Amino acid sequence: MADILVVEDAPEYSMALKLLLERAGHDVRTAGDGLAALDAFHAAAADLVVLDLGLPLLGGWETLERLRDVSDVPVMILSATNDELEKVRGLQSGADDYQVKPFSTPEFLARCAALLRRTRTETRAAAYEDGYVRVDFAARAVTLADGSAVELTATEFRLLATLVRQPGEVLTHSDLLRLVWRDAVGTKDQVKTYVRYLRRKLPELPVESVRGVGYIFSASPA
């Protein structure tokens, strides 16, 4: 069972999704526009967000952007547009899946289950800690050895978590795009920019560049 937030402005469609997911055993909240969705998410974080793009007050793209500023919650986009460029935009913007309306019920439920299953697998470890930094995966909190907190964006946190979970392993730019951005069509510059952001906030973080390949995290858990 999971807590799922459905963001859909068409009442009949929203109710249909709510009933469908509840019959699958989930707790479901609904929001009819982007602002209401953000209010609902801030009040209680969800395990999965099902997000329609055609929303009033605050559009789907803007809602996704604001969600990604504060959380790496799995997001499934719903859209009536079966356009390849829009699908690519959605995945590059931080969505985890893109579902075109109308869709089959079994496929929709299977995709939701896959996103929830993957997220629970990724967050199984409670925390990482060495002599320099502590990363609490569940709380999404980063602290230094002296107890001071380090503020990271959702993307910066996902990048850090990915690196510290695989110490001593070379992660290519493609690996990081897939694991952090869940996107295989991004660019190396995208990865380099966020590694640079991490190094500024965590100057002693042992992330080494492997020229022309990617990065390696050289510390080990304490």
C-alpha positions as protocol buffer text, in pm:
chain_id: "A"
residue {
  index: 1
  type: MET
  ca { x: 0 y: 0 z: 0 }
}
residue {
  index: 2
  type: ALA
  ca { x: 124 y: 349 z: -87 }
}
residue {
  index: 3
  type: ASP
  ca { x: 11 y: 709 z: -48 }
}
residue {
  index: 4
  type: ILE
  ca { x: -56 y: 843 z: -398 }
}
residue {
  index: 5
  type: LEU
  ca { x: -138 y: 1201 z: -496 }
}
residue {
  index: 6
  type: VAL
  ca { x: -343 y: 1231 z: -815 }
}
residue {
  index: 7
  type: VAL
  ca { x: -330 y: 1577 z: -976 }
}
residue {
  index: 8
  type: GLU
  ca { x: -605 y: 1603 z: -1237 }
}
residue {
  index: 9
  type: ASP
  ca { x: -842 y: 1891 z: -1312 }
}
residue {
  index: 10
  type: ALA
  ca { x: -1118 y: 1684 z: -1480 }
}
residue {
  index: 11
  type: PRO
  ca { x: -1337 y: 1562 z: -1188 }
}
residue {
  index: 12
  type: GLU
  ca { x: -1459 y: 1249 z: -1364 }
}
residue {
  index: 13
  type: TYR
  ca { x: -1105 y: 1146 z: -1461 }
}
residue {
  index: 14
  type: SER
  ca { x: -972 y: 1224 z: -1115 }
}
residue {
  index: 15
  type: MET
  ca { x: -1243 y: 1012 z: -952 }
}
residue {
  index: 16
  type: ALA
  ca { x: -1181 y: 724 z: -1192 }
}
residue {
  index: 17
  type: LEU
  ca { x: -809 y: 723 z: -1110 }
}
residue {
  index: 18
  type: LYS
  ca { x: -880 y: 748 z: -738 }
}
residue {
  index: 19
  type: LEU
  ca { x: -1117 y: 449 z: -743 }
}
residue {
  index: 20
  type: LEU
  ca { x: -879 y: 248 z: -960 }
}
residue {
  index: 21
  type: LEU
  ca { x: -583 y: 303 z: -729 }
}
residue {
  index: 22
  type: GLU
  ca { x: -787 y: 249 z: -413 }
}
residue {
  index: 23
  type: ARG
  ca { x: -909 y: -84 z: -547 }
}
residue {
  index: 24
  type: ALA
  ca { x: -542 y: -173 z: -593 }
}
residue {
  index: 25
  type: GLY
  ca { x: -494 y: -113 z: -219 }
}
residue {
  index: 26
  type: HIS
  ca { x: -349 y: 239 z: -213 }
}
residue {
  index: 27
  type: ASP
  ca { x: -442 y: 550 z: -16 }
}
residue {
  index: 28
  type: VAL
  ca { x: -525 y: 824 z: -267 }
}
residue {
  index: 29
  type: ARG
  ca { x: -551 y: 1202 z: -236 }
}
residue {
  index: 30
  type: THR
  ca { x: -656 y: 1426 z: -522 }
}
residue {
  index: 31
  type: ALA
  ca { x: -588 y: 1785 z: -627 }
}
residue {
  index: 32
  type: GLY
  ca { x: -755 y: 1975 z: -911 }
}
residue {
  index: 33
  type: ASP
  ca { x: -478 y: 2225 z: -990 }
}
residue {
  index: 34
  type: GLY
  ca { x: -106 y: 2274 z: -947 }
}
residue {
  index: 35
  type: LEU
  ca { x: -124 y: 2501 z: -644 }
}
residue {
  index: 36
  type: ALA
  ca { x: -356 y: 2264 z: -459 }
}
residue {
  index: 37
  type: ALA
  ca { x: -120 y: 1980 z: -547 }
}
residue {
  index: 38
  type: LEU
  ca { x: 180 y: 2157 z: -395 }
}
residue {
  index: 39
  type: ASP
  ca { x: -21 y: 2242 z: -82 }
}
residue {
  index: 40
  type: ALA
  ca { x: -127 y: 1879 z: -48 }
}
residue {
  index: 41
  type: PHE
  ca { x: 228 y: 1752 z: -99 }
}
residue {
  index: 42
  type: HIS
  ca { x: 377 y: 1995 z: 152 }
}
residue {
  index: 43
  type: ALA
  ca { x: 111 y: 1894 z: 405 }
}
residue {
  index: 44
  type: ALA
  ca { x: 200 y: 1525 z: 367 }
}
residue {
  index: 45
  type: ALA
  ca { x: 457 y: 1391 z: 123 }
}
residue {
  index: 46
  type: ALA
  ca { x: 331 y: 1119 z: -113 }
}
residue {
  index: 47
  type: ASP
  ca { x: 499 y: 800 z: -229 }
}
residue {
  index: 48
  type: LEU
  ca { x: 395 y: 869 z: -589 }
}
residue {
  index: 49
  type: VAL
  ca { x: 250 y: 1167 z: -777 }
}
residue {
  index: 50
  type: VAL
  ca { x: 33 y: 1111 z: -1084 }
}
residue {
  index: 51
  type: LEU
  ca { x: 44 y: 1446 z: -1261 }
}
residue {
  index: 52
  type: ASP
  ca { x: -171 y: 1570 z: -1549 }
}
residue {
  index: 53
  type: LEU
  ca { x: -5 y: 1839 z: -1760 }
}
residue {
  index: 54
  type: GLY
  ca { x: -316 y: 2043 z: -1848 }
}
residue {
  index: 55
  type: LEU
  ca { x: -378 y: 2206 z: -1511 }
}
residue {
  index: 56
  type: PRO
  ca { x: -531 y: 2543 z: -1418 }
}
residue {
  index: 57
  type: LEU
  ca { x: -369 y: 2808 z: -1194 }
}
residue {
  index: 58
  type: LEU
  ca { x: -28 y: 2641 z: -1208 }
}
residue {
  index: 59
  type: GLY
  ca { x: 45 y: 2421 z: -1509 }
}
residue {
  index: 60
  type: GLY
  ca { x: 181 y: 2069 z: -1502 }
}
residue {
  index: 61
  type: TRP
  ca { x: 533 y: 2164 z: -1610 }
}
residue {
  index: 62
  type: GLU
  ca { x: 559 y: 2432 z: -1340 }
}
residue {
  index: 63
  type: THR
  ca { x: 418 y: 2193 z: -1080 }
}
residue {
  index: 64
  type: LEU
  ca { x: 674 y: 1930 z: -1175 }
}
residue {
  index: 65
  type: GLU
  ca { x: 955 y: 2184 z: -1150 }
}
residue {
  index: 66
  type: ARG
  ca { x: 849 y: 2291 z: -801 }
}
residue {
  index: 67
  type: LEU
  ca { x: 812 y: 1931 z: -686 }
}
residue {
  index: 68
  type: ARG
  ca { x: 1164 y: 1859 z: -806 }
}
residue {
  index: 69
  type: ASP
  ca { x: 1295 y: 2156 z: -610 }
}
residue {
  index: 70
  type: VAL
  ca { x: 1190 y: 1990 z: -285 }
}
residue {
  index: 71
  type: SER
  ca { x: 1161 y: 1616 z: -345 }
}
residue {
  index: 72
  type: ASP
  ca { x: 1266 y: 1320 z: -559 }
}
residue {
  index: 73
  type: VAL
  ca { x: 922 y: 1159 z: -524 }
}
residue {
  index: 74
  type: PRO
  ca { x: 839 y: 943 z: -829 }
}
residue {
  index: 75
  type: VAL
  ca { x: 623 y: 1138 z: -1075 }
}
residue {
  index: 76
  type: MET
  ca { x: 415 y: 986 z: -1353 }
}
residue {
  index: 77
  type: ILE
  ca { x: 301 y: 1237 z: -1612 }
}
residue {
  index: 78
  type: LEU
  ca { x: -40 y: 1199 z: -1773 }
}
residue {
  index: 79
  type: SER
  ca { x: -94 y: 1368 z: -2107 }
}
residue {
  index: 80
  type: ALA
  ca { x: -332 y: 1357 z: -2399 }
}
residue {
  index: 81
  type: THR
  ca { x: -40 y: 1442 z: -2629 }
}
residue {
  index: 82
  type: ASN
  ca { x: 142 y: 1151 z: -2784 }
}
residue {
  index: 83
  type: ASP
  ca { x: 437 y: 1359 z: -2896 }
}
residue {
  index: 84
  type: GLU
  ca { x: 794 y: 1230 z: -2873 }
}
residue {
  index: 85
  type: LEU
  ca { x: 946 y: 1571 z: -2801 }
}
residue {
  index: 86
  type: GLU
  ca { x: 704 y: 1628 z: -2514 }
}
residue {
  index: 87
  type: LYS
  ca { x: 786 y: 1285 z: -2370 }
}
residue {
  index: 88
  type: VAL
  ca { x: 1156 y: 1369 z: -2385 }
}
residue {
  index: 89
  type: ARG
  ca { x: 1090 y: 1705 z: -2222 }
}
residue {
  index: 90
  type: GLY
  ca { x: 899 y: 1536 z: -1942 }
}
residue {
  index: 91
  type: LEU
  ca { x: 1175 y: 1287 z: -1867 }
}
residue {
  index: 92
  type: GLN
  ca { x: 1445 y: 1553 z: -1889 }
}
residue {
  index: 93
  type: SER
  ca { x: 1245 y: 1773 z: -1650 }
}
residue {
  index: 94
  type: GLY
  ca { x: 1253 y: 1505 z: -1383 }
}
residue {
  index: 95
  type: ALA
  ca { x: 946 y: 1290 z: -1446 }
}
residue {
  index: 96
  type: ASP
  ca { x: 993 y: 916 z: -1398 }
}
residue {
  index: 97
  type: ASP
  ca { x: 732 y: 798 z: -1646 }
}
residue {
  index: 98
  type: TYR
  ca { x: 502 y: 941 z: -1914 }
}
residue {
  index: 99
  type: GLN
  ca { x: 161 y: 790 z: -1981 }
}
residue {
  index: 100
  type: VAL
  ca { x: -53 y: 894 z: -2278 }
}
residue {
  index: 101
  type: LYS
  ca { x: -432 y: 909 z: -2239 }
}
residue {
  index: 102
  type: PRO
  ca { x: -625 y: 696 z: -2293 }
}
residue {
  index: 103
  type: PHE
  ca { x: -432 y: 403 z: -2151 }
}
residue {
  index: 104
  type: SER
  ca { x: -510 y: 50 z: -2038 }
}
residue {
  index: 105
  type: THR
  ca { x: -583 y: -10 z: -1672 }
}
residue {
  index: 106
  type: PRO
  ca { x: -340 y: -302 z: -1630 }
}
residue {
  index: 107
  type: GLU
  ca { x: -54 y: -107 z: -1786 }
}
residue {
  index: 108
  type: PHE
  ca { x: -121 y: 199 z: -1571 }
}
residue {
  index: 109
  type: LEU
  ca { x: -128 y: -5 z: -1249 }
}
residue {
  index: 110
  type: ALA
  ca { x: 185 y: -197 z: -1353 }
}
residue {
  index: 111
  type: ARG
  ca { x: 373 y: 126 z: -1419 }
}
residue {
  index: 112
  type: CYS
  ca { x: 268 y: 267 z: -1080 }
}
residue {
  index: 113
  type: ALA
  ca { x: 378 y: -53 z: -908 }
}
residue {
  index: 114
  type: ALA
  ca { x: 715 y: -46 z: -1087 }
}
residue {
  index: 115
  type: LEU
  ca { x: 784 y: 313 z: -976 }
}
residue {
  index: 116
  type: LEU
  ca { x: 691 y: 236 z: -616 }
}
residue {
  index: 117
  type: ARG
  ca { x: 896 y: -85 z: -614 }
}
residue {
  index: 118
  type: ARG
  ca { x: 1205 y: 85 z: -755 }
}
residue {
  index: 119
  type: THR
  ca { x: 1187 y: 371 z: -505 }
}
residue {
  index: 120
  type: ARG
  ca { x: 1155 y: 137 z: -208 }
}
residue {
  index: 121
  type: THR
  ca { x: 1455 y: -63 z: -329 }
}
residue {
  index: 122
  type: GLU
  ca { x: 1663 y: 253 z: -370 }
}
residue {
  index: 123
  type: THR
  ca { x: 1588 y: 376 z: -17 }
}
residue {
  index: 124
  type: ARG
  ca { x: 1642 y: 48 z: 169 }
}
residue {
  index: 125
  type: ALA
  ca { x: 1965 y: 165 z: 337 }
}
residue {
  index: 126
  type: ALA
  ca { x: 1900 y: 408 z: 620 }
}
residue {
  index: 127
  type: ALA
  ca { x: 2207 y: 629 z: 588 }
}
residue {
  index: 128
  type: TYR
  ca { x: 2566 y: 667 z: 473 }
}
residue {
  index: 129
  type: GLU
  ca { x: 2835 y: 806 z: 702 }
}
residue {
  index: 130
  type: ASP
  ca { x: 3211 y: 851 z: 688 }
}
residue {
  index: 131
  type: GLY
  ca { x: 3447 y: 1086 z: 865 }
}
residue {
  index: 132
  type: TYR
  ca { x: 3332 y: 1386 z: 664 }
}
residue {
  index: 133
  type: VAL
  ca { x: 2963 y: 1364 z: 578 }
}
residue {
  index: 134
  type: ARG
  ca { x: 2646 y: 1184 z: 685 }
}
residue {
  index: 135
  type: VAL
  ca { x: 2367 y: 1126 z: 433 }
}
residue {
  index: 136
  type: ASP
  ca { x: 2029 y: 1026 z: 576 }
}
residue {
  index: 137
  type: PHE
  ca { x: 1842 y: 876 z: 281 }
}
residue {
  index: 138
  type: ALA
  ca { x: 1502 y: 860 z: 448 }
}
residue {
  index: 139
  type: ALA
  ca { x: 1507 y: 1215 z: 583 }
}
residue {
  index: 140
  type: ARG
  ca { x: 1694 y: 1351 z: 279 }
}
residue {
  index: 141
  type: ALA
  ca { x: 1929 y: 1527 z: 520 }
}
residue {
  index: 142
  type: VAL
  ca { x: 2303 y: 1591 z: 485 }
}
residue {
  index: 143
  type: THR
  ca { x: 2523 y: 1687 z: 779 }
}
residue {
  index: 144
  type: LEU
  ca { x: 2895 y: 1734 z: 827 }
}
residue {
  index: 145
  type: ALA
  ca { x: 3102 y: 1575 z: 1103 }
}
residue {
  index: 146
  type: ASP
  ca { x: 3063 y: 1889 z: 1316 }
}
residue {
  index: 147
  type: GLY
  ca { x: 2684 y: 1856 z: 1299 }
}
residue {
  index: 148
  type: SER
  ca { x: 2624 y: 2144 z: 1060 }
}
residue {
  index: 149
  type: ALA
  ca { x: 2353 y: 2089 z: 799 }
}
residue {
  index: 150
  type: VAL
  ca { x: 2416 y: 2117 z: 425 }
}
residue {
  index: 151
  type: GLU
  ca { x: 2123 y: 2235 z: 214 }
}
residue {
  index: 152
  type: LEU
  ca { x: 2093 y: 2052 z: -118 }
}
residue {
  index: 153
  type: THR
  ca { x: 1834 y: 2067 z: -392 }
}
residue {
  index: 154
  type: ALA
  ca { x: 1647 y: 1746 z: -477 }
}
residue {
  index: 155
  type: THR
  ca { x: 1872 y: 1681 z: -778 }
}
residue {
  index: 156
  type: GLU
  ca { x: 2190 y: 1750 z: -582 }
}
residue {
  index: 157
  type: PHE
  ca { x: 2074 y: 1509 z: -312 }
}
residue {
  index: 158
  type: ARG
  ca { x: 1995 y: 1234 z: -565 }
}
residue {
  index: 159
  type: LEU
  ca { x: 2342 y: 1278 z: -717 }
}
residue {
  index: 160
  type: LEU
  ca { x: 2514 y: 1263 z: -379 }
}
residue {
  index: 161
  type: ALA
  ca { x: 2308 y: 960 z: -271 }
}
residue {
  index: 162
  type: THR
  ca { x: 2393 y: 779 z: -595 }
}
residue {
  index: 163
  type: LEU
  ca { x: 2766 y: 843 z: -552 }
}
residue {
  index: 164
  type: VAL
  ca { x: 2793 y: 742 z: -185 }
}
residue {
  index: 165
  type: ARG
  ca { x: 2591 y: 424 z: -240 }
}
residue {
  index: 166
  type: GLN
  ca { x: 2854 y: 298 z: -487 }
}
residue {
  index: 167
  type: PRO
  ca { x: 3196 y: 387 z: -341 }
}
residue {
  index: 168
  type: GLY
  ca { x: 3496 y: 286 z: -546 }
}
residue {
  index: 169
  type: GLU
  ca { x: 3287 y: 230 z: -859 }
}
residue {
  index: 170
  type: VAL
  ca { x: 3331 y: 440 z: -1171 }
}
residue {
  index: 171
  type: LEU
  ca { x: 2996 y: 587 z: -1272 }
}
residue {
  index: 172
  type: THR
  ca { x: 2985 y: 708 z: -1630 }
}
residue {
  index: 173
  type: HIS
  ca { x: 2799 y: 1018 z: -1740 }
}
residue {
  index: 174
  type: SER
  ca { x: 2536 y: 787 z: -1889 }
}
residue {
  index: 175
  type: ASP
  ca { x: 2507 y: 596 z: -1561 }
}
residue {
  index: 176
  type: LEU
  ca { x: 2445 y: 916 z: -1369 }
}
residue {
  index: 177
  type: LEU
  ca { x: 2193 y: 1048 z: -1619 }
}
residue {
  index: 178
  type: ARG
  ca { x: 2000 y: 723 z: -1586 }
}
residue {
  index: 179
  type: LEU
  ca { x: 2027 y: 691 z: -1207 }
}
residue {
  index: 180
  type: VAL
  ca { x: 1991 y: 1056 z: -1104 }
}
residue {
  index: 181
  type: TRP
  ca { x: 1787 y: 1213 z: -1381 }
}
residue {
  index: 182
  type: ARG
  ca { x: 1635 y: 883 z: -1502 }
}
residue {
  index: 183
  type: ASP
  ca { x: 1718 y: 1014 z: -1843 }
}
residue {
  index: 184
  type: ALA
  ca { x: 1941 y: 854 z: -2104 }
}
residue {
  index: 185
  type: VAL
  ca { x: 1925 y: 1144 z: -2351 }
}
residue {
  index: 186
  type: GLY
  ca { x: 2071 y: 1425 z: -2138 }
}
residue {
  index: 187
  type: THR
  ca { x: 2420 y: 1567 z: -2175 }
}
residue {
  index: 188
  type: LYS
  ca { x: 2756 y: 1534 z: -2002 }
}
residue {
  index: 189
  type: ASP
  ca { x: 2742 y: 1906 z: -1924 }
}
residue {
  index: 190
  type: GLN
  ca { x: 2427 y: 1842 z: -1724 }
}
residue {
  index: 191
  type: VAL
  ca { x: 2617 y: 1600 z: -1501 }
}
residue {
  index: 192
  type: LYS
  ca { x: 2928 y: 1817 z: -1480 }
}
residue {
  index: 193
  type: THR
  ca { x: 2726 y: 2118 z: -1369 }
}
residue {
  index: 194
  type: TYR
  ca { x: 2569 y: 1933 z: -1076 }
}
residue {
  index: 195
  type: VAL
  ca { x: 2895 y: 1772 z: -970 }
}
residue {
  index: 196
  type: ARG
  ca { x: 3036 y: 2124 z: -959 }
}
residue {
  index: 197
  type: TYR
  ca { x: 2742 y: 2235 z: -742 }
}
residue {
  index: 198
  type: LEU
  ca { x: 2810 y: 1946 z: -500 }
}
residue {
  index: 199
  type: ARG
  ca { x: 3179 y: 2030 z: -477 }
}
residue {
  index: 200
  type: ARG
  ca { x: 3100 y: 2389 z: -389 }
}
residue {
  index: 201
  type: LYS
  ca { x: 2869 y: 2285 z: -105 }
}
residue {
  index: 202
  type: LEU
  ca { x: 3085 y: 1991 z: 7 }
}
residue {
  index: 203
  type: PRO
  ca { x: 3442 y: 2099 z: -79 }
}
residue {
  index: 204
  type: GLU
  ca { x: 3605 y: 1795 z: 87 }
}
residue {
  index: 205
  type: LEU
  ca { x: 3375 y: 1542 z: -80 }
}
residue {
  index: 206
  type: PRO
  ca { x: 3604 y: 1277 z: -235 }
}
residue {
  index: 207
  type: VAL
  ca { x: 3447 y: 1273 z: -581 }
}
residue {
  index: 208
  type: GLU
  ca { x: 3717 y: 1227 z: -842 }
}
residue {
  index: 209
  type: SER
  ca { x: 3681 y: 1284 z: -1216 }
}
residue {
  index: 210
  type: VAL
  ca { x: 3769 y: 999 z: -1447 }
}
residue {
  index: 211
  type: ARG
  ca { x: 3862 y: 1188 z: -1760 }
}
residue {
  index: 212
  type: GLY
  ca { x: 3629 y: 1130 z: -2050 }
}
residue {
  index: 213
  type: VAL
  ca { x: 3432 y: 867 z: -1856 }
}
residue {
  index: 214
  type: GLY
  ca { x: 3260 y: 995 z: -1542 }
}
residue {
  index: 215
  type: TYR
  ca { x: 3320 y: 1008 z: -1167 }
}
residue {
  index: 216
  type: ILE
  ca { x: 3420 y: 789 z: -874 }
}
residue {
  index: 217
  type: PHE
  ca { x: 3345 y: 835 z: -503 }
}
residue {
  index: 218
  type: SER
  ca { x: 3662 y: 729 z: -324 }
}
residue {
  index: 219
  type: ALA
  ca { x: 3555 y: 722 z: 44 }
}
residue {
  index: 220
  type: SER
  ca { x: 3401 y: 425 z: 225 }
}
residue {
  index: 221
  type: PRO
  ca { x: 3142 y: 412 z: 505 }
}
residue {
  index: 222
  type: ALA
  ca { x: 3279 y: 450 z: 856 }
}
